[in-house]
Amino acid sequence: MIIQVCVGSSCHLKGSPEIVELFQKAVADYHLEDEITLAGSFCIGKCNRIGVTVQVDDDIHTGITKENFKEFFKENVSDVINKERG
């Protein structure tokens, strides 16, 4: 799974450094280092008024914040990986 966090100027101002840190911690906590490639990306082109834009494989998600990160990670990352594992 490839996760790209937008670090363009708009998302940077909306908290992308904090979202990157949350991803790094969650990947370590769930022991998913071998399953996930975490990368920064300049503008993904889906800027939102709230939060950061994140691309998980081919799916683009907008509005990711510190407050909704745990739910986002569970639904779009850990649950997906667990389904793939069987």
One Martini backbone bead per residue (centre of mass of N, CA, C, O) as a GRO file, in nm:
protein
   86
    1MET     BB    1   0.097   0.037   0.023
    2ILE     BB    2   0.034   0.376  -0.079
    3ILE     BB    3   0.114   0.677   0.099
    4GLN     BB    4   0.010   1.016   0.034
    5VAL     BB    5   0.113   1.330   0.156
    6CYS     BB    6   0.036   1.641   0.146
    7VAL     BB    7   0.298   1.924   0.121
    8GLY     BB    8   0.176   2.156   0.034
    9SER     BB    9   0.102   2.468   0.126
   10SER     BB   10  -0.191   2.422   0.215
   11CYS     BB   11  -0.149   2.158   0.382
   12HIS     BB   12   0.073   2.260   0.562
   13LEU     BB   13  -0.113   2.475   0.704
   14LYS     BB   14  -0.326   2.223   0.787
   15GLY     BB   15  -0.110   1.974   0.901
   16SER     BB   16   0.089   1.768   0.757
   17PRO     BB   17   0.312   1.716   0.968
   18GLU     BB   18   0.116   1.578   1.172
   19ILE     BB   19   0.012   1.355   0.983
   20VAL     BB   20   0.280   1.219   0.935
   21GLU     BB   21   0.329   1.146   1.232
   22LEU     BB   22   0.075   0.972   1.264
   23PHE     BB   23   0.153   0.765   1.051
   24GLN     BB   24   0.420   0.672   1.172
   25LYS     BB   25   0.296   0.570   1.436
   26ALA     BB   26   0.079   0.376   1.323
   27VAL     BB   27   0.266   0.190   1.165
   28ALA     BB   28   0.423   0.101   1.416
   29ASP     BB   29   0.186   0.007   1.602
   30TYR     BB   30   0.083  -0.206   1.360
   31HIS     BB   31   0.322  -0.331   1.202
   32LEU     BB   32   0.344  -0.190   0.871
   33GLU     BB   33   0.628  -0.151   0.732
   34ASP     BB   34   0.593  -0.389   0.502
   35GLU     BB   35   0.304  -0.257   0.374
   36ILE     BB   36   0.413   0.052   0.379
   37THR     BB   37   0.432   0.350   0.186
   38LEU     BB   38   0.562   0.661   0.285
   39ALA     BB   39   0.468   0.983   0.139
   40GLY     BB   40   0.530   1.269  -0.021
   41SER     BB   41   0.328   1.537  -0.176
   42PHE     BB   42   0.243   1.732  -0.394
   43CYS     BB   43  -0.009   1.846  -0.525
   44ILE     BB   44  -0.316   1.662  -0.589
   45GLY     BB   45  -0.583   1.859  -0.658
   46LYS     BB   46  -0.781   1.847  -0.366
   47CYS     BB   47  -0.846   2.090  -0.222
   48ASN     BB   48  -0.934   2.193   0.110
   49ARG     BB   49  -1.056   2.380   0.372
   50ILE     BB   50  -1.009   2.108   0.531
   51GLY     BB   51  -0.729   1.980   0.575
   52VAL     BB   52  -0.582   1.691   0.435
   53THR     BB   53  -0.439   1.531   0.162
   54VAL     BB   54  -0.488   1.177   0.079
   55GLN     BB   55  -0.319   0.896  -0.073
   56VAL     BB   56  -0.454   0.564  -0.132
   57ASP     BB   57  -0.323   0.476  -0.374
   58ASP     BB   58  -0.602   0.569  -0.581
   59ASP     BB   59  -0.721   0.716  -0.328
   60ILE     BB   60  -0.882   1.020  -0.248
   61HIS     BB   61  -0.847   1.226   0.050
   62THR     BB   62  -1.019   1.464   0.239
   63GLY     BB   63  -0.995   1.622   0.552
   64ILE     BB   64  -0.747   1.551   0.724
   65THR     BB   65  -0.719   1.517   1.076
   66LYS     BB   66  -0.645   1.475   1.398
   67GLU     BB   67  -0.946   1.401   1.475
   68ASN     BB   68  -0.987   1.179   1.212
   69PHE     BB   69  -0.744   0.981   1.184
   70LYS     BB   70  -0.814   0.710   1.324
   71GLU     BB   71  -1.057   0.645   1.145
   72PHE     BB   72  -0.914   0.661   0.876
   73PHE     BB   73  -0.699   0.442   0.926
   74LYS     BB   74  -0.886   0.210   0.982
   75GLU     BB   75  -1.065   0.218   0.715
   76ASN     BB   76  -0.809   0.277   0.488
   77VAL     BB   77  -0.587   0.068   0.614
   78SER     BB   78  -0.614  -0.165   0.828
   79ASP     BB   79  -0.873  -0.297   0.711
   80VAL     BB   80  -0.758  -0.346   0.426
   81ILE     BB   81  -0.517  -0.522   0.507
   82ASN     BB   82  -0.681  -0.739   0.659
   83LYS     BB   83  -0.842  -0.830   0.407
   84GLU     BB   84  -0.593  -0.912   0.234
   85ARG     BB   85  -0.496  -1.134   0.439
   86GLY     BB   86  -0.781  -1.282   0.549
   0.00000   0.00000   0.00000
